[in-house]
Amino acid sequence: MIQKHQLIEEFPEHADRIHELKEKNSHFKKLFDEYDDLDHEIYRIETDSEPASDETLNKLRSERVKLKDELYQMLLTL
């Protein structure tokens, strides 16, 4: 099953913190928006709405994981 990986769904226990940081921390907001855009792009590729090679898809997935890790660390430390 193909699904989106929205940050709030990935970390539901941090939903309030995600909202707070999006409002108060411009760097978090920038990374959050990048993650969201990347997730949307990956979803379009996975659902065959947008053509891409496997190599491109894997690169995008890797970037999404890195962003998710960075955002998660910010959730824990800010």
C-alpha positions as a Markdown table, in Angstrom:
| # | Residue | x | y | z |
|---|---|---|---|---|
| 1 | Met | 0.0 | 0.0 | 0.0 |
| 2 | Ile | 1.4 | 3.4 | -1.0 |
| 3 | Gln | 1.0 | 6.1 | 1.6 |
| 4 | Lys | 2.3 | 9.5 | 2.5 |
| 5 | His | 4.7 | 9.9 | 5.4 |
| 6 | Gln | 3.5 | 13.1 | 6.9 |
| 7 | Leu | 5.6 | 14.1 | 9.9 |
| 8 | Ile | 2.6 | 14.4 | 12.3 |
| 9 | Glu | 1.6 | 10.8 | 11.3 |
| 10 | Glu | 5.2 | 9.6 | 11.7 |
| 11 | Phe | 5.4 | 11.2 | 15.2 |
| 12 | Pro | 1.9 | 11.5 | 16.5 |
| 13 | Glu | 3.1 | 11.8 | 20.1 |
| 14 | His | 4.9 | 15.0 | 19.1 |
| 15 | Ala | 2.0 | 16.7 | 17.2 |
| 16 | Asp | 1.7 | 19.6 | 19.5 |
| 17 | Arg | 5.5 | 20.1 | 19.5 |
| 18 | Ile | 5.6 | 20.0 | 15.7 |
| 19 | His | 2.9 | 22.7 | 15.5 |
| 20 | Glu | 4.7 | 24.8 | 18.1 |
| 21 | Leu | 8.0 | 24.6 | 16.3 |
| 22 | Lys | 6.5 | 25.4 | 13.0 |
| 23 | Glu | 5.1 | 28.6 | 14.5 |
| 24 | Lys | 8.2 | 29.6 | 16.5 |
| 25 | Asn | 11.3 | 28.2 | 14.8 |
| 26 | Ser | 12.0 | 29.3 | 11.2 |
| 27 | His | 14.6 | 26.7 | 10.6 |
| 28 | Phe | 12.3 | 23.9 | 11.8 |
| 29 | Lys | 9.5 | 25.4 | 9.5 |
| 30 | Lys | 11.9 | 25.4 | 6.5 |
| 31 | Leu | 13.0 | 21.8 | 7.1 |
| 32 | Phe | 9.3 | 20.8 | 7.7 |
| 33 | Asp | 8.3 | 22.3 | 4.4 |
| 34 | Glu | 11.1 | 20.7 | 2.6 |
| 35 | Tyr | 10.2 | 17.3 | 4.1 |
| 36 | Asp | 6.5 | 17.8 | 3.2 |
| 37 | Asp | 7.4 | 18.8 | -0.4 |
| 38 | Leu | 9.7 | 15.8 | -0.8 |
| 39 | Asp | 7.2 | 13.5 | 0.6 |
| 40 | His | 4.6 | 14.7 | -1.8 |
| 41 | Glu | 7.0 | 14.3 | -4.7 |
| 42 | Ile | 7.8 | 10.7 | -3.6 |
| 43 | Tyr | 4.1 | 10.0 | -3.4 |
| 44 | Arg | 3.5 | 11.3 | -6.9 |
| 45 | Ile | 6.2 | 9.0 | -8.2 |
| 46 | Glu | 5.0 | 6.0 | -6.3 |
| 47 | Thr | 1.5 | 6.4 | -7.6 |
| 48 | Asp | 2.7 | 6.7 | -11.1 |
| 49 | Ser | 1.5 | 10.3 | -11.4 |
| 50 | Glu | 5.0 | 11.4 | -12.2 |
| 51 | Pro | 7.6 | 9.3 | -14.0 |
| 52 | Ala | 11.0 | 8.8 | -12.4 |
| 53 | Ser | 13.8 | 6.2 | -12.4 |
| 54 | Asp | 14.3 | 3.8 | -9.4 |
| 55 | Glu | 17.6 | 5.6 | -8.8 |
| 56 | Thr | 15.8 | 9.0 | -8.5 |
| 57 | Leu | 13.1 | 7.5 | -6.2 |
| 58 | Asn | 15.7 | 5.9 | -4.0 |
| 59 | Lys | 17.7 | 9.2 | -3.8 |
| 60 | Leu | 14.6 | 11.1 | -2.8 |
| 61 | Arg | 13.7 | 8.5 | -0.2 |
| 62 | Ser | 17.1 | 8.8 | 1.3 |
| 63 | Glu | 16.8 | 12.6 | 1.5 |
| 64 | Arg | 13.4 | 12.2 | 3.2 |
| 65 | Val | 15.0 | 9.9 | 5.8 |
| 66 | Lys | 17.8 | 12.4 | 6.5 |
| 67 | Leu | 15.3 | 15.3 | 6.9 |
| 68 | Lys | 13.0 | 13.2 | 9.1 |
| 69 | Asp | 16.0 | 12.3 | 11.3 |
| 70 | Glu | 17.0 | 16.0 | 11.6 |
| 71 | Leu | 13.5 | 17.1 | 12.4 |
| 72 | Tyr | 13.1 | 14.4 | 15.0 |
| 73 | Gln | 16.3 | 15.5 | 16.7 |
| 74 | Met | 15.0 | 19.0 | 16.7 |
| 75 | Leu | 11.8 | 17.8 | 18.3 |
| 76 | Leu | 13.8 | 16.2 | 21.1 |
| 77 | Thr | 16.3 | 19.0 | 21.7 |
| 78 | Leu | 14.6 | 22.4 | 21.1 |
